[in-house]
Amino acid sequence: QVQLVECGGGLVQAGGSLRLSCAASGSIFKINVMGWYRQAPGKQRELVAAITSDSNTNYADSVKGRFTVFRDNAKNTVYLQMSSLNPEDTAVYYCNAEITVLGDGRRVTRYWGQGTQVTVSS
């Protein structure tokens, strides 16, 4: 019914930048919060950044001032601009969205993308 497709991961040197994107498609009535999580080897998945439908944002302390989350509601797409990357940012990054599906009343379902690897070399 709904898919989240992520793009933009890869290998970058410390101090570099990357932009991730995540497009939602399918039988979408409304998208509330969209966000990015990450999971490093041996660690729990953690919230990186989130943005509401009216562009209120929330960031993990570790990425404040370096990462920017923004969205294009017309395209059902959320982006994560990452700058000043360091090796501690190495992880699989997952897109997440809270979506009301067409014909599903007011029920909100959380969907996840497949994940994209970000590797920062020192």
N, CA, C and O atoms as a GROMACS GRO file, in nm:
protein
  488
    1GLN      N    1   0.081  -0.121   0.000
    1GLN     CA    2   0.000   0.000   0.000
    1GLN      C    3   0.085   0.126   0.000
    1GLN      O    4   0.064   0.217  -0.080
    2VAL      N    5   0.181   0.130   0.092
    2VAL     CA    6   0.268   0.247   0.105
    2VAL      C    7   0.412   0.200   0.104
    2VAL      O    8   0.448   0.101   0.167
    3GLN      N    9   0.495   0.274   0.032
    3GLN     CA   10   0.638   0.244   0.030
    3GLN      C   11   0.717   0.370   0.060
    3GLN      O   12   0.679   0.480   0.020
    4LEU      N   13   0.827   0.352   0.131
    4LEU     CA   14   0.924   0.459   0.152
    4LEU      C   15   1.053   0.415   0.083
    4LEU      O   16   1.106   0.308   0.113
    5VAL      N   17   1.102   0.495  -0.008
    5VAL     CA   18   1.223   0.461  -0.082
    5VAL      C   19   1.328   0.566  -0.054
    5VAL      O   20   1.308   0.685  -0.078
    6GLU      N   21   1.442   0.520  -0.002
    6GLU     CA   22   1.550   0.610   0.037
    6GLU      C   23   1.659   0.612  -0.069
    6GLU      O   24   1.682   0.513  -0.139
    7CYS      N   25   1.726   0.726  -0.079
    7CYS     CA   26   1.840   0.741  -0.169
    7CYS      C   27   1.943   0.829  -0.102
    7CYS      O   28   1.911   0.909  -0.013
    8GLY      N   29   2.069   0.814  -0.144
    8GLY     CA   30   2.169   0.912  -0.107
    8GLY      C   31   2.278   0.867  -0.012
    8GLY      O   32   2.368   0.946   0.018
    9GLY      N   33   2.274   0.746   0.036
    9GLY     CA   34   2.381   0.701   0.124
    9GLY      C   35   2.510   0.679   0.048
    9GLY      O   36   2.513   0.690  -0.074
   10GLY      N   37   2.615   0.649   0.122
   10GLY     CA   38   2.743   0.623   0.057
   10GLY      C   39   2.859   0.641   0.151
   10GLY      O   40   2.844   0.648   0.273
   11LEU      N   41   2.978   0.649   0.091
   11LEU     CA   42   3.102   0.665   0.165
   11LEU      C   43   3.152   0.808   0.149
   11LEU      O   44   3.157   0.861   0.038
   12VAL      N   45   3.188   0.869   0.260
   12VAL     CA   46   3.236   1.006   0.257
   12VAL      C   47   3.347   1.022   0.360
   12VAL      O   48   3.350   0.952   0.462
   13GLN      N   49   3.438   1.113   0.334
   13GLN     CA   50   3.544   1.140   0.430
   13GLN      C   51   3.495   1.228   0.543
   13GLN      O   52   3.399   1.304   0.527
   14ALA      N   53   3.560   1.218   0.655
   14ALA     CA   54   3.527   1.304   0.769
   14ALA      C   55   3.532   1.450   0.727
   14ALA      O   56   3.624   1.494   0.657
   15GLY      N   57   3.432   1.525   0.772
   15GLY     CA   58   3.423   1.665   0.734
   15GLY      C   59   3.337   1.688   0.612
   15GLY      O   60   3.303   1.802   0.580
   16GLY      N   61   3.302   1.582   0.543
   16GLY     CA   62   3.224   1.592   0.420
   16GLY      C   63   3.075   1.601   0.445
   16GLY      O   64   3.029   1.608   0.559
   17SER      N   65   3.000   1.600   0.335
   17SER     CA   66   2.855   1.615   0.340
   17SER      C   67   2.787   1.510   0.255
   17SER      O   68   2.843   1.458   0.158
   18LEU      N   69   2.665   1.480   0.293
   18LEU     CA   70   2.578   1.392   0.216
   18LEU      C   71   2.436   1.440   0.233
   18LEU      O   72   2.401   1.501   0.334
   19ARG      N   73   2.353   1.412   0.132
   19ARG     CA   74   2.211   1.440   0.144
   19ARG      C   75   2.135   1.310   0.119
   19ARG      O   76   2.155   1.243   0.017
   20LEU      N   77   2.049   1.276   0.214
   20LEU     CA   78   1.959   1.162   0.199
   20LEU      C   79   1.822   1.212   0.160
   20LEU      O   80   1.780   1.321   0.199
   21SER      N   81   1.752   1.131   0.083
   21SER     CA   82   1.613   1.162   0.051
   21SER      C   83   1.528   1.036   0.070
   21SER      O   84   1.577   0.924   0.062
   22CYS      N   85   1.401   1.059   0.097
   22CYS     CA   86   1.307   0.949   0.118
   22CYS      C   87   1.172   0.990   0.062
   22CYS      O   88   1.112   1.088   0.106
   23ALA      N   89   1.126   0.915  -0.037
   23ALA     CA   90   0.999   0.946  -0.100
   23ALA      C   91   0.895   0.841  -0.062
   23ALA      O   92   0.919   0.721  -0.071
   24ALA      N   93   0.781   0.890  -0.021
   24ALA     CA   94   0.669   0.802   0.013
   24ALA      C   95   0.574   0.794  -0.106
   24ALA      O   96   0.546   0.894  -0.172
   25SER      N   97   0.526   0.675  -0.133
   25SER     CA   98   0.432   0.657  -0.244
   25SER      C   99   0.327   0.553  -0.206
   25SER      O  100   0.346   0.472  -0.115
   26GLY      N  101   0.215   0.558  -0.279
   26GLY     CA  102   0.108   0.462  -0.253
   26GLY      C  103  -0.021   0.535  -0.223
   26GLY      O  104  -0.040   0.650  -0.262
   27SER      N  105  -0.110   0.465  -0.154
   27SER     CA  106  -0.242   0.519  -0.125
   27SER      C  107  -0.239   0.606   0.000
   27SER      O  108  -0.287   0.568   0.107
   28ILE      N  109  -0.181   0.725  -0.017
   28ILE     CA  110  -0.158   0.815   0.096
   28ILE      C  111  -0.265   0.921   0.103
   28ILE      O  112  -0.293   0.991   0.005
   29PHE      N  113  -0.326   0.933   0.221
   29PHE     CA  114  -0.419   1.043   0.245
   29PHE      C  115  -0.346   1.160   0.309
   29PHE      O  116  -0.362   1.275   0.268
   30LYS      N  117  -0.266   1.128   0.410
   30LYS     CA  118  -0.197   1.235   0.482
   30LYS      C  119  -0.069   1.180   0.546
   30LYS      O  120  -0.066   1.067   0.596
   31ILE      N  121   0.035   1.263   0.544
   31ILE     CA  122   0.158   1.228   0.614
   31ILE      C  123   0.179   1.326   0.728
   31ILE      O  124   0.184   1.447   0.706
   32ASN      N  125   0.192   1.275   0.847
   32ASN     CA  126   0.216   1.361   0.963
   32ASN      C  127   0.367   1.380   0.980
   32ASN      O  128   0.430   1.450   0.901
   33VAL      N  129   0.423   1.319   1.081
   33VAL     CA  130   0.566   1.335   1.106
   33VAL      C  131   0.647   1.246   1.011
   33VAL      O  132   0.613   1.130   0.987
   34MET      N  133   0.753   1.304   0.959
   34MET     CA  134   0.853   1.227   0.883
   34MET      C  135   0.987   1.243   0.954
   34MET      O  136   1.015   1.348   1.011
   35GLY      N  137   1.066   1.140   0.949
   35GLY     CA  138   1.192   1.151   1.021
   35GLY      C  139   1.297   1.053   0.977
   35GLY      O  140   1.275   0.969   0.890
   36TRP      N  141   1.412   1.066   1.039
   36TRP     CA  142   1.526   0.980   1.011
   36TRP      C  143   1.577   0.920   1.141
   36TRP      O  144   1.591   0.989   1.242
   37TYR      N  145   1.603   0.792   1.137
   37TYR     CA  146   1.665   0.720   1.247
   37TYR      C  147   1.794   0.659   1.193
   37TYR      O  148   1.814   0.649   1.072
   38ARG      N  149   1.880   0.617   1.285
   38ARG     CA  150   2.000   0.547   1.242
   38ARG      C  151   2.034   0.438   1.341
   38ARG      O  152   1.999   0.444   1.459
   39GLN      N  153   2.105   0.339   1.290
   39GLN     CA  154   2.147   0.228   1.374
   39GLN      C  155   2.289   0.190   1.336
   39GLN      O  156   2.316   0.146   1.225
   40ALA      N  157   2.378   0.207   1.432
   40ALA     CA  158   2.517   0.166   1.414
   40ALA      C  159   2.533   0.023   1.464
   40ALA      O  160   2.452  -0.024   1.544
   41PRO      N  161   2.636  -0.047   1.418
   41PRO     CA  162   2.657  -0.186   1.461
   41PRO      C  163   2.665  -0.197   1.612
   41PRO      O  164   2.739  -0.123   1.677
   42GLY      N  165   2.589  -0.288   1.668
   42GLY     CA  166   2.592  -0.311   1.812
   42GLY      C  167   2.518  -0.209   1.895
   42GLY      O  168   2.522  -0.214   2.018
   43LYS      N  169   2.450  -0.116   1.829
   43LYS     CA  170   2.378  -0.011   1.902
   43LYS      C  171   2.230  -0.014   1.867
   43LYS      O  172   2.189  -0.072   1.767
   44GLN      N  173   2.152   0.049   1.952
   44GLN     CA  174   2.008   0.059   1.926
   44GLN      C  175   1.980   0.165   1.821
   44GLN      O  176   2.058   0.258   1.801
   45ARG      N  177   1.867   0.148   1.755
   45ARG     CA  178   1.824   0.249   1.660
   45ARG      C  179   1.788   0.376   1.736
   45ARG      O  180   1.722   0.370   1.840
   46GLU      N  181   1.831   0.490   1.684
   46GLU     CA  182   1.807   0.617   1.752
   46GLU      C  183   1.750   0.720   1.656
   46GLU      O  184   1.777   0.718   1.536
   47LEU      N  185   1.672   0.810   1.710
   47LEU     CA  186   1.619   0.920   1.631
   47LEU      C  187   1.730   1.017   1.597
   47LEU      O  188   1.809   1.055   1.684
   48VAL      N  189   1.736   1.057   1.472
   48VAL     CA  190   1.831   1.158   1.427
   48VAL      C  191   1.762   1.293   1.414
   48VAL      O  192   1.807   1.393   1.471
   49ALA      N  193   1.653   1.295   1.339
   49ALA     CA  194   1.580   1.420   1.317
   49ALA      C  195   1.439   1.388   1.271
   49ALA      O  196   1.415   1.285   1.208
   50ALA      N  197   1.348   1.477   1.303
   50ALA     CA  198   1.209   1.459   1.261
   50ALA      C  199   1.150   1.594   1.226
   50ALA      O  200   1.196   1.698   1.273
   51ILE      N  201   1.046   1.590   1.142
   51ILE     CA  202   0.981   1.714   1.098
   51ILE      C  203   0.833   1.689   1.084
   51ILE      O  204   0.791   1.588   1.026
   52THR      N  205   0.752   1.781   1.136
   52THR     CA  206   0.607   1.768   1.125
   52THR      C  207   0.559   1.821   0.991
   52THR      O  208   0.637   1.876   0.913
   53SER      N  209   0.431   1.805   0.966
   53SER     CA  210   0.374   1.849   0.839
   53SER      C  211   0.379   2.001   0.824
   53SER      O  212   0.377   2.052   0.713
   54ASP      N  213   0.386   2.073   0.936
   54ASP     CA  214   0.398   2.219   0.930
   54ASP      C  215   0.540   2.264   0.963
   54ASP      O  216   0.563   2.378   1.004
   55SER      N  217   0.636   2.172   0.944
   55SER     CA  218   0.780   2.203   0.944
   55SER      C  219   0.840   2.232   1.080
   55SER      O  220   0.945   2.298   1.088
   56ASN      N  221   0.780   2.188   1.187
   56ASN     CA  222   0.848   2.192   1.316
   56ASN      C  223   0.948   2.076   1.319
   56ASN      O  224   0.917   1.964   1.278
   57THR      N  225   1.067   2.105   1.369
   57THR     CA  226   1.173   2.006   1.364
   57THR      C  227   1.224   1.968   1.503
   57THR      O  228   1.208   2.042   1.600
   58ASN      N  229   1.286   1.852   1.508
   58ASN     CA  230   1.344   1.801   1.631
   58ASN      C  231   1.471   1.726   1.593
   58ASN      O  232   1.470   1.647   1.498
   59TYR      N  233   1.580   1.749   1.667
   59TYR     CA  234   1.708   1.687   1.635
   59TYR      C  235   1.769   1.619   1.757
   59TYR      O  236   1.749   1.662   1.871
   60ALA      N  237   1.842   1.513   1.732
   60ALA     CA  238   1.925   1.456   1.836
   60ALA      C  239   2.036   1.556   1.869
   60ALA      O  240   2.084   1.628   1.782
   61ASP      N  241   2.076   1.560   1.995
   61ASP     CA  242   2.179   1.655   2.036
   61ASP      C  243   2.308   1.635   1.956
   61ASP      O  244   2.379   1.731   1.927
   62SER      N  245   2.337   1.512   1.922
   62SER     CA  246   2.464   1.481   1.855
   62SER      C  247   2.472   1.536   1.712
   62SER      O  248   2.580   1.543   1.654
   63VAL      N  249   2.358   1.575   1.655
   63VAL     CA  250   2.361   1.624   1.516
   63VAL      C  251   2.318   1.770   1.504
   63VAL      O  252   2.321   1.826   1.394
   64LYS      N  253   2.278   1.831   1.612
   64LYS     CA  254   2.234   1.971   1.607
   64LYS      C  255   2.345   2.059   1.552
   64LYS      O  256   2.461   2.049   1.592
   65GLY      N  257   2.307   2.146   1.460
   65GLY     CA  258   2.404   2.236   1.399
   65GLY      C  259   2.479   2.175   1.282
   65GLY      O  260   2.548   2.247   1.210
   66ARG      N  261   2.466   2.045   1.262
   66ARG     CA  262   2.535   1.979   1.151
   66ARG      C  263   2.438   1.920   1.048
   66ARG      O  264   2.467   1.916   0.928
   67PHE      N  265   2.323   1.873   1.096
   67PHE     CA  266   2.224   1.810   1.008
   67PHE      C  267   2.101   1.900   0.998
   67PHE      O  268   2.066   1.971   1.093
   68THR      N  269   2.038   1.896   0.884
   68THR     CA  270   1.914   1.970   0.862
   68THR      C  271   1.811   1.878   0.797
   68THR      O  272   1.839   1.814   0.695
   69VAL      N  273   1.693   1.872   0.856
   69VAL     CA  274   1.584   1.793   0.799
   69VAL      C  275   1.484   1.889   0.736
   69VAL      O  276   1.450   1.992   0.795
   70PHE      N  277   1.436   1.856   0.617
   70PHE     CA  278   1.333   1.936   0.554
   70PHE      C  279   1.250   1.845   0.464
   70PHE      O  280   1.290   1.733   0.433
   71ARG      N  281   1.135   1.894   0.422
   71ARG     CA  282   1.044   1.810   0.344
   71ARG      C  283   0.976   1.890   0.235
   71ARG      O  284   0.964   2.012   0.243
   72ASP      N  285   0.933   1.817   0.134
   72ASP     CA  286   0.854   1.873   0.025
   72ASP      C  287   0.721   1.800   0.030
   72ASP      O  288   0.710   1.686  -0.017
   73ASN      N  289   0.620   1.864   0.084
   73ASN     CA  290   0.492   1.798   0.103
   73ASN      C  291   0.425   1.763  -0.031
   73ASN      O  292   0.353   1.664  -0.040
   74ALA      N  293   0.449   1.842  -0.132
   74ALA     CA  294   0.390   1.814  -0.263
   74ALA      C  295   0.445   1.684  -0.322
   74ALA      O  296   0.378   1.616  -0.400
   75LYS      N  297   0.568   1.650  -0.283
   75LYS     CA  298   0.633   1.529  -0.336
   75LYS      C  299   0.635   1.416  -0.234
   75LYS      O  300   0.690   1.309  -0.262
   76ASN      N  301   0.577   1.439  -0.118
   76ASN     CA  302   0.579   1.337  -0.010
   76ASN      C  303   0.720   1.290   0.018
   76ASN      O  304   0.746   1.170   0.034
   77THR      N  305   0.811   1.384   0.022
   77THR     CA  306   0.953   1.351   0.034
   77THR      C  307   1.016   1.426   0.152
   77THR      O  308   0.987   1.544   0.175
   78VAL      N  309   1.100   1.356   0.224
   78VAL     CA  310   1.177   1.416   0.332
   78VAL      C  311   1.325   1.402   0.300
   78VAL      O  312   1.368   1.303   0.240
   79TYR      N  313   1.401   1.500   0.341
   79TYR     CA  314   1.544   1.505   0.314
   79TYR      C  315   1.622   1.518   0.444
   79TYR      O  316   1.570   1.569   0.544
   80LEU      N  317   1.745   1.473   0.441
   80LEU     CA  318   1.836   1.495   0.553
   80LEU      C  319   1.969   1.542   0.494
   80LEU      O  320   2.042   1.465   0.432
   81GLN      N  321   1.998   1.669   0.515
   81GLN     CA  322   2.125   1.725   0.472
   81GLN      C  323   2.224   1.710   0.587
   81GLN      O  324   2.203   1.764   0.696
   82MET      N  325   2.332   1.637   0.562
   82MET     CA  326   2.429   1.608   0.666
   82MET      C  327   2.561   1.675   0.630
   82MET      O  328   2.614   1.656   0.521
   83SER      N  329   2.612   1.753   0.724
   83SER     CA  330   2.739   1.824   0.702
   83SER      C  331   2.832   1.795   0.819
   83SER      O  332   2.790   1.744   0.923
   84SER      N  333   2.958   1.828   0.799
   84SER     CA  334   3.060   1.806   0.904
   84SER      C  335   3.050   1.665   0.960
   84SER      O  336   3.053   1.644   1.081
   85LEU      N  337   3.040   1.569   0.870
   85LEU     CA  338   3.025   1.431   0.912
   85LEU      C  339   3.151   1.380   0.981
   85LEU      O  340   3.262   1.420   0.946
   86ASN      N  341   3.132   1.295   1.078
   86ASN     CA  342   3.244   1.232   1.148
   86ASN      C  343   3.220   1.080   1.155
   86ASN      O  344   3.108   1.035   1.132
   87PRO      N  345   3.322   1.004   1.187
   87PRO     CA  346   3.306   0.857   1.186
   87PRO      C  347   3.195   0.807   1.277
   87PRO      O  348   3.139   0.700   1.253
   88GLU      N  349   3.162   0.883   1.382
   88GLU     CA  350   3.054   0.841   1.472
   88GLU      C  351   2.917   0.849   1.405
   88GLU      O  352   2.819   0.797   1.458
   89ASP      N  353   2.909   0.912   1.291
   89ASP     CA  354   2.783   0.919   1.215
   89ASP      C  355   2.762   0.795   1.128
   89ASP      O  356   2.657   0.780   1.066
   90THR      N  357   2.862   0.709   1.122
   90THR     CA  358   2.850   0.587   1.043
   90THR      C  359   2.738   0.499   1.096
   90THR      O  360   2.737   0.463   1.214
   91ALA      N  361   2.645   0.464   1.009
   91ALA     CA  362   2.528   0.385   1.051
   91ALA      C  363   2.442   0.356   0.928
   91ALA      O  364   2.465   0.410   0.820
   92VAL      N  365   2.344   0.271   0.948
   92VAL     CA  366   2.237   0.257   0.850
   92VAL      C  367   2.130   0.359   0.888
   92VAL      O  368   2.084   0.362   1.002
   93TYR      N  369   2.091   0.440   0.794
   93TYR     CA  370   1.992   0.544   0.817
   93TYR      C  371   1.857   0.499   0.761
   93TYR      O  372   1.847   0.455   0.646
   94TYR      N  373   1.754   0.511   0.844
   94TYR     CA  374   1.620   0.467   0.808
   94TYR      C  375   1.525   0.585   0.806
   94TYR      O  376   1.525   0.669   0.896
   95CYS      N  377   1.445   0.590   0.703
   95CYS     CA  378   1.339   0.689   0.694
   95CYS      C  379   1.215   0.633   0.765
   95CYS      O  380   1.189   0.513   0.762
   96ASN      N  381   1.139   0.722   0.826
   96ASN     CA  382   1.018   0.683   0.897
   96ASN      C  383   0.909   0.786   0.869
   96ASN      O  384   0.937   0.906   0.860
   97ALA      N  385   0.787   0.740   0.854
   97ALA     CA  386   0.678   0.834   0.832
   97ALA      C  387   0.550   0.784   0.898
   97ALA      O  388   0.521   0.664   0.898
   98GLU      N  389   0.476   0.877   0.953
   98GLU     CA  390   0.346   0.846   1.012
   98GLU      C  391   0.239   0.882   0.909
   98GLU      O  392   0.219   1.000   0.878
   99ILE      N  393   0.171   0.782   0.858
   99ILE     CA  394   0.086   0.801   0.741
   99ILE      C  395  -0.055   0.752   0.766
   99ILE      O  396  -0.077   0.646   0.824
  100THR      N  397  -0.151   0.832   0.720
  100THR     CA  398  -0.289   0.788   0.714
  100THR      C  399  -0.315   0.742   0.571
  100THR      O  400  -0.300   0.819   0.476
  101VAL      N  401  -0.354   0.618   0.558
  101VAL     CA  402  -0.377   0.560   0.426
  101VAL      C  403  -0.519   0.591   0.379
  101VAL      O  404  -0.612   0.596   0.460
  102LEU      N  405  -0.535   0.613   0.252
  102LEU     CA  406  -0.668   0.637   0.195
  102LEU      C  407  -0.763   0.524   0.232
  102LEU      O  408  -0.731   0.406   0.218
  103GLY      N  409  -0.881   0.563   0.280
  103GLY     CA  410  -0.981   0.463   0.315
  103GLY      C  411  -0.961   0.399   0.450
  103GLY      O  412  -1.034   0.307   0.486
  104ASP      N  413  -0.862   0.447   0.526
  104ASP     CA  414  -0.830   0.387   0.656
  104ASP      C  415  -0.882   0.470   0.773
  104ASP      O  416  -0.839   0.454   0.887
  105GLY      N  417  -0.973   0.559   0.742
  105GLY     CA  418  -1.026   0.644   0.848
  105GLY      C  419  -0.919   0.735   0.903
  105GLY      O  420  -0.844   0.797   0.827
  106ARG      N  421  -0.910   0.742   1.035
  106ARG     CA  422  -0.813   0.830   1.098
  106ARG      C  423  -0.693   0.753   1.150
  106ARG      O  424  -0.609   0.811   1.221
  107ARG      N  425  -0.681   0.626   1.118
  107ARG     CA  426  -0.572   0.547   1.172
  107ARG      C  427  -0.440   0.593   1.114
  107ARG      O  428  -0.427   0.613   0.993
  108VAL      N  429  -0.341   0.608   1.201
  108VAL     CA  430  -0.207   0.648   1.161
  108VAL      C  431  -0.114   0.528   1.175
  108VAL      O  432  -0.108   0.466   1.281
  109THR      N  433  -0.044   0.496   1.069
  109THR     CA  434   0.048   0.383   1.068
  109THR      C  435   0.190   0.432   1.042
  109THR      O  436   0.212   0.520   0.959
  110ARG      N  437   0.284   0.376   1.114
  110ARG     CA  438   0.425   0.412   1.093
  110ARG      C  439   0.486   0.319   0.989
  110ARG      O  440   0.474   0.196   0.997
  111TYR      N  441   0.550   0.379   0.892
  111TYR     CA  442   0.618   0.304   0.788
  111TYR      C  443   0.767   0.332   0.794
  111TYR      O  444   0.811   0.439   0.836
  112TRP      N  445   0.843   0.231   0.750
  112TRP     CA  446   0.989   0.243   0.750
  112TRP      C  447   1.043   0.220   0.609
  112TRP      O  448   0.990   0.141   0.532
  113GLY      N  449   1.150   0.292   0.580
  113GLY     CA  450   1.224   0.263   0.458
  113GLY      C  451   1.315   0.144   0.477
  113GLY      O  452   1.324   0.087   0.586
  114GLN      N  453   1.383   0.106   0.370
  114GLN     CA  454   1.466  -0.014   0.374
  114GLN      C  455   1.603   0.012   0.437
  114GLN      O  456   1.676  -0.082   0.469
  115GLY      N  457   1.637   0.137   0.454
  115GLY     CA  458   1.766   0.172   0.512
  115GLY      C  459   1.872   0.200   0.406
  115GLY      O  460   1.874   0.137   0.300
  116THR      N  461   1.957   0.294   0.436
  116THR     CA  462   2.068   0.327   0.346
  116THR      C  463   2.194   0.345   0.430
  116THR      O  464   2.192   0.411   0.534
  117GLN      N  465   2.303   0.286   0.384
  117GLN     CA  466   2.428   0.289   0.460
  117GLN      C  467   2.501   0.421   0.439
  117GLN      O  468   2.518   0.467   0.327
  118VAL      N  469   2.542   0.480   0.550
  118VAL     CA  470   2.629   0.597   0.548
  118VAL      C  471   2.757   0.559   0.620
  118VAL      O  472   2.754   0.519   0.737
  119THR      N  473   2.869   0.571   0.552
  119THR     CA  474   2.998   0.538   0.612
  119THR      C  475   3.089   0.660   0.602
  119THR      O  476   3.111   0.715   0.494
  120VAL      N  477   3.142   0.701   0.717
  120VAL     CA  478   3.230   0.817   0.723
  120VAL      C  479   3.369   0.767   0.761
  120VAL      O  480   3.389   0.708   0.867
  121SER      N  481   3.464   0.792   0.673
  121SER     CA  482   3.602   0.747   0.698
  121SER      C  483   3.681   0.858   0.764
  121SER      O  484   3.659   0.976   0.738
  122SER      N  485   3.774   0.819   0.848
  122SER     CA  486   3.855   0.919   0.921
  122SER      C  487   3.979   0.957   0.842
  122SER      O  488   4.058   1.040   0.887
   0.00000   0.00000   0.00000
